[in-house]
Amino acid sequence: MSVYQRVVDWIDLRLGVRDILEQNLTHYLLPRNINVWYTLGAVLLTLFGIQFITGILLLVYYVPDTGQAFDSVQQIMNEIPFGWLIRYLHVVGSNLIVIALLLHMLSVLFMAAYKTPRELTWVSGFLLLNLTLGLCLTGYLLPWSQLSFWATTVATDAAGAVPVIGDDIVRFLRGGAMVNEATLGRFFALHVMGMPLLFGLLVGVHLFCVRRAGISRPPFGDGYVPRGPRYTFEHEHHYGGIPFFPNYAVKDAAVISFFLVLLAAIVFFWPTLFMPPAGFEPADPFTTPEHIKPEWYFLWAYQTLRIFPDKFLGLAVQVAAMTFLALLPFIDRSRERRPARRPLFLICFVAGIGVFVALSIWGHYA
């Protein structure tokens, strides 16, 4: 018997790891008609892992000081071996995460996987989406470039539309009247410590909800029947389904590989796709660049504020839309999940995507 086998047997005798692996891999059955959209959760875990690793490596050389932040980033890019690669992986990876998150949310909406008994799964996932956007916003300022400085100024200025306390909120976010040293310190602390801790907790809650309730069966095929009301907890088993490992794990690996190839392709062939020229200039509080805009995933919110004569009204519309999405499982109580049987939902679904895309394009070219 090899040393490896003895170590595994010793650990298994005390923790029962083989039984845990069997229950969660080979004996964990999924619906036979499960589709590729279910792999996005594994894709997101992989991309977040890359962000965590590259973020730690960037912290080794990054200096969170307004006088040194930009130069430290330039040092990473030009002097540290493979520093450019680590930074581009971090920047491009954050944008791919937002894309994967939006696709994941749309697939859950389309297949109505947010409905009973998965309300907590949806709410925790929705909170993760917003926390991810918060991580993107706080990380955007850290390079202390013209783009990051003025984009953060525009983003934090939106809070001023809140009646009575708007100015106080802006000063709290910035640590003063304008984006300055205090803002960089606050955003740095949130980006590297506060938000990641909360994010890790929420990921644990989300995965627990998914595993505890069971994977929802896709609402497609002749054999699908909406489930009746439940009065006690019941894990959704899929007898006669396919094992997660190796059957579905192969599909997970294939889609993960696709996103990793996409990440590498952008990093090596178009690394500045998400970094306009202003992102390579040091921040200058006294020179406002032309046509400054937030990142593409905030363009819809940016344009919403611009089309309303009153900023508070634009902000209220955004808050109402996000609140509606967060509470959707408690609003849509129908047990029907098949898209073809939900024409009103399909109309709203397509219209919502259209409005998001239209506002984003309008905000980009306005």
C-alpha positions in Angstrom: 0.0 0.0 0.0 1.4 3.4 -1.0 2.0 6.3 1.4 -0.7 8.3 -0.5 -3.3 5.5 0.1 -2.4 5.3 3.7 -2.8 9.0 4.2 -6.2 8.9 2.4 -7.4 6.0 4.5 -6.2 7.7 7.7 -8.2 10.9 6.9 -11.2 8.9 5.6 -11.4 6.9 8.9 -11.7 10.1 10.9 -13.7 12.4 8.5 -15.5 10.1 6.1 -14.3 12.1 3.1 -15.1 9.3 0.6 -18.7 9.3 1.6 -18.8 13.2 1.3 -17.3 13.0 -2.2 -19.7 10.3 -3.3 -22.8 12.2 -2.0 -21.7 15.4 -3.8 -20.1 14.0 -6.9 -20.9 10.5 -8.2 -24.2 10.0 -6.3 -25.4 13.5 -6.7 -28.0 13.3 -9.6 -29.0 16.1 -11.9 -32.0 16.3 -14.3 -31.4 14.5 -17.6 -32.5 17.6 -19.6 -30.2 20.0 -17.7 -28.7 22.5 -20.1 -25.5 24.5 -20.5 -26.9 27.6 -18.7 -26.6 25.7 -15.4 -22.8 25.8 -15.8 -22.5 29.5 -15.3 -22.3 29.1 -11.5 -19.1 27.0 -11.9 -17.8 29.6 -14.4 -18.4 32.4 -11.9 -16.6 30.5 -9.1 -13.6 30.0 -11.4 -13.5 33.6 -12.5 -13.8 34.8 -8.9 -11.0 32.5 -7.9 -8.8 34.2 -10.6 -9.8 37.6 -9.3 -8.8 36.6 -5.7 -5.4 35.3 -6.8 -4.5 38.2 -9.1 -5.8 40.7 -6.5 -3.5 39.4 -3.9 -0.5 39.5 -6.3 -1.4 43.1 -7.2 -1.5 44.0 -3.5 2.2 43.1 -3.2 3.3 46.2 -5.2 0.2 48.5 -5.2 0.5 51.6 -2.9 -2.9 53.1 -1.8 -1.7 56.7 -1.8 -2.8 59.4 -4.2 0.8 60.4 -4.7 2.1 56.9 -5.4 -1.0 54.8 -6.6 -0.6 55.6 -10.3 3.2 55.2 -10.3 2.8 51.8 -8.5 0.4 50.6 -11.1 2.8 51.7 -13.8 5.6 49.8 -12.0 3.5 46.7 -12.0 2.8 47.1 -15.7 6.3 48.0 -16.9 8.9 46.7 -14.4 7.5 43.7 -12.4 7.9 40.4 -14.3 4.5 39.4 -15.7 2.9 42.3 -13.8 1.1 43.5 -17.0 -0.4 40.0 -17.3 -1.7 39.9 -13.7 -3.2 43.4 -14.0 -4.9 42.7 -17.4 -6.3 39.3 -16.0 -7.8 41.2 -13.1 -9.3 44.0 -15.2 -10.6 41.8 -18.0 -11.7 39.2 -15.5 -13.9 41.6 -13.6 -15.8 42.5 -16.8 -16.3 38.9 -17.8 -17.6 38.2 -14.3 -20.3 40.9 -14.8 -21.2 39.4 -18.2 -21.4 35.9 -16.7 -23.5 37.2 -13.8 -26.0 38.9 -16.1 -26.3 35.8 -18.3 -26.8 33.7 -15.1 -29.5 36.0 -13.9 -31.3 36.0 -17.2 -31.2 32.2 -17.4 -32.7 32.0 -13.9 -35.4 34.5 -14.9 -36.2 32.8 -18.1 -36.6 29.3 -16.5 -38.3 30.8 -13.4 -35.9 29.0 -11.1 -36.4 31.8 -8.6 -39.8 30.6 -7.6 -40.8 28.6 -4.5 -38.9 27.1 -2.8 -35.9 29.0 -4.1 -36.7 32.6 -3.0 -33.6 32.7 -0.6 -31.4 31.4 -3.4 -32.6 34.3 -5.7 -32.2 36.9 -3.0 -28.7 35.8 -2.1 -27.7 35.7 -5.7 -29.2 39.2 -6.4 -27.2 40.5 -3.4 -24.1 38.9 -4.9 -24.7 40.7 -8.2 -25.0 44.1 -6.5 -21.9 43.4 -4.3 -19.9 42.5 -7.4 -20.9 45.8 -8.9 -19.8 47.5 -5.7 -16.4 45.7 -5.9 -16.0 46.8 -9.5 -16.8 50.4 -8.5 -14.4 50.5 -5.6 -11.7 48.8 -7.6 -12.1 51.2 -10.4 -10.7 54.1 -8.4 -7.5 52.4 -7.2 -5.3 53.0 -10.3 -5.8 56.8 -9.6 -6.0 57.6 -13.4 -7.9 60.3 -15.1 -10.6 57.8 -16.0 -10.9 56.3 -12.6 -10.9 59.7 -10.8 -13.6 61.3 -12.9 -15.7 58.2 -13.3 -15.8 57.8 -9.5 -16.6 61.5 -9.2 -19.6 61.0 -11.6 -20.7 57.8 -9.8 -20.6 59.2 -6.3 -22.2 62.5 -7.4 -25.4 60.5 -8.3 -26.0 60.0 -4.6 -26.5 63.7 -4.3 -29.9 63.3 -5.9 -31.3 61.9 -2.7 -33.5 64.6 -1.0 -32.3 66.2 2.3 -29.4 63.8 3.0 -27.9 63.5 -0.6 -25.0 65.9 0.0 -24.2 64.1 3.3 -24.1 60.8 1.5 -21.8 62.1 -1.1 -19.4 63.5 1.5 -19.5 60.2 3.4 -18.7 58.2 0.3 -15.8 60.6 -0.7 -14.6 61.4 2.8 -14.9 65.1 1.8 -16.3 67.5 -0.7 -14.5 65.9 -3.6 -12.7 62.6 -4.5 -9.4 62.7 -2.6 -7.0 60.7 -0.4 -9.8 59.8 2.0 -11.9 58.4 -0.9 -9.0 56.3 -2.1 -8.4 54.9 1.4 -12.1 54.1 1.9 -12.5 52.4 -1.5 -9.2 50.5 -1.0 -10.4 49.2 2.4 -13.8 48.2 1.0 -12.3 46.6 -2.1 -9.6 44.4 -0.4 -11.2 43.7 3.0 -14.8 44.7 3.7 -16.6 43.6 0.5 -14.6 40.4 0.0 -15.5 39.2 3.5 -19.1 39.9 2.9 -18.9 38.4 -0.5 -17.4 35.1 0.8 -20.2 34.9 3.4 -22.9 35.4 0.7 -21.3 32.9 -1.6 -21.5 30.3 1.2 -25.1 31.2 1.8 -26.0 31.0 -1.9 -24.2 27.6 -2.4 -25.9 26.2 0.7 -29.3 27.3 -0.6 -28.6 25.7 -4.0 -27.4 22.4 -2.5 -30.0 22.2 0.2 -33.1 22.8 -2.1 -31.6 20.9 -5.0 -31.1 21.8 -8.6 -34.3 23.0 -10.3 -35.4 21.0 -13.3 -35.5 22.9 -16.6 -39.1 23.7 -17.4 -38.9 22.1 -20.9 -40.0 18.9 -22.5 -43.2 16.9 -22.7 -42.6 15.3 -19.3 -42.4 18.5 -17.3 -45.3 19.2 -14.9 -45.5 22.2 -12.5 -45.1 21.1 -8.9 -48.0 21.5 -6.5 -47.8 23.5 -3.2 -45.4 22.4 -0.5 -46.1 22.4 3.2 -42.9 20.9 4.5 -39.3 21.1 3.4 -38.4 18.7 0.6 -35.1 18.4 -1.3 -35.7 18.1 -5.0 -34.3 14.8 -6.0 -33.9 13.7 -9.6 -34.2 9.9 -9.6 -32.9 8.4 -12.8 -30.9 11.5 -13.6 -27.2 11.9 -14.5 -24.4 12.0 -12.0 -22.8 15.3 -11.4 -19.4 13.6 -11.8 -18.2 12.8 -14.4 -21.2 13.4 -16.6 -22.1 17.0 -15.9 -18.6 18.0 -14.6 -17.3 17.5 -18.2 -19.9 20.1 -19.4 -18.9 22.4 -16.6 -15.2 22.1 -17.6 -16.0 22.8 -21.3 -17.8 26.0 -20.6 -15.2 27.1 -18.0 -12.6 26.4 -20.7 -14.5 28.6 -23.1 -14.5 31.6 -20.7 -10.8 31.1 -19.9 -10.0 31.1 -23.6 -12.0 34.2 -24.0 -10.2 35.8 -21.1 -6.8 34.9 -22.5 -7.8 36.1 -26.0 -8.8 39.5 -24.8 -5.8 39.8 -22.5 -3.3 38.9 -25.3 -4.9 40.4 -28.4 -7.1 43.3 -27.1 -6.1 44.1 -23.5 -7.3 47.7 -23.7 -10.9 46.7 -24.6 -12.2 47.8 -21.2 -9.6 50.5 -20.7 -10.0 53.8 -22.6 -6.9 56.1 -23.2 -7.8 58.1 -20.1 -7.1 55.0 -18.0 -3.4 55.4 -18.7 -3.1 59.0 -17.7 -2.5 60.1 -14.0 -5.5 61.7 -12.2 -5.7 65.5 -12.5 -8.4 67.0 -10.4 -8.1 70.3 -12.3 -8.5 69.0 -15.8 -11.8 67.4 -16.7 -11.5 65.0 -19.7 -14.2 65.1 -22.4 -16.9 62.5 -22.7 -16.1 60.8 -19.4 -18.4 57.9 -18.8 -18.7 55.0 -16.2 -18.0 51.4 -17.1 -20.4 49.7 -19.6 -22.4 47.9 -16.9 -23.3 51.3 -15.3 -24.2 53.1 -18.5 -27.9 52.2 -18.2 -28.0 53.9 -14.8 -25.9 56.8 -16.0 -28.3 57.4 -19.0 -31.4 57.0 -16.8 -30.2 59.9 -14.6 -29.7 62.0 -17.8 -33.0 61.5 -19.4 -35.1 62.6 -16.4 -35.2 66.4 -15.7 -35.0 65.7 -12.0 -32.1 63.4 -10.9 -34.0 62.2 -7.9 -36.7 60.9 -10.3 -34.1 59.0 -12.3 -32.6 57.6 -9.1 -36.1 56.6 -7.9 -36.8 54.7 -11.1 -33.5 52.8 -10.7 -34.3 51.9 -7.1 -37.8 50.8 -8.0 -36.5 48.5 -10.8 -33.9 46.9 -8.6 -36.3 46.5 -5.8 -38.8 44.8 -8.1 -36.1 42.4 -9.3 -35.1 41.6 -5.7 -38.7 40.9 -4.6 -39.7 39.1 -7.8 -40.1 35.6 -6.2 -42.5 37.1 -3.7 -44.5 39.0 -6.4 -44.7 36.2 -9.0 -46.5 33.5 -7.0 -47.6 31.5 -10.0 -46.3 27.9 -10.1 -46.1 27.9 -13.9 -42.4 27.9 -15.0 -42.7 27.1 -18.7 -41.9 30.3 -20.7 -44.4 29.4 -23.4 -47.2 29.4 -20.8 -46.1 32.9 -19.5 -46.7 35.3 -22.3 -46.8 38.4 -20.1 -43.5 37.5 -18.5 -41.9 36.9 -22.0 -43.0 40.3 -23.1 -41.5 41.9 -20.0 -38.4 39.8 -20.2 -37.6 40.8 -23.8 -38.6 44.4 -23.2 -36.4 44.6 -20.1 -33.4 43.4 -22.1 -34.2 45.8 -24.9 -34.4 48.8 -22.5 -31.1 47.8 -20.8 -29.3 47.5 -24.1 -30.9 50.7 -25.6 -30.0 52.8 -22.5 -26.4 51.4 -22.5 -25.9 52.2 -26.2 -27.5 55.6 -25.8 -25.3 56.4 -22.7 -22.2 55.3 -24.6 -22.8 57.5 -27.7 -24.6 60.4 -26.0 
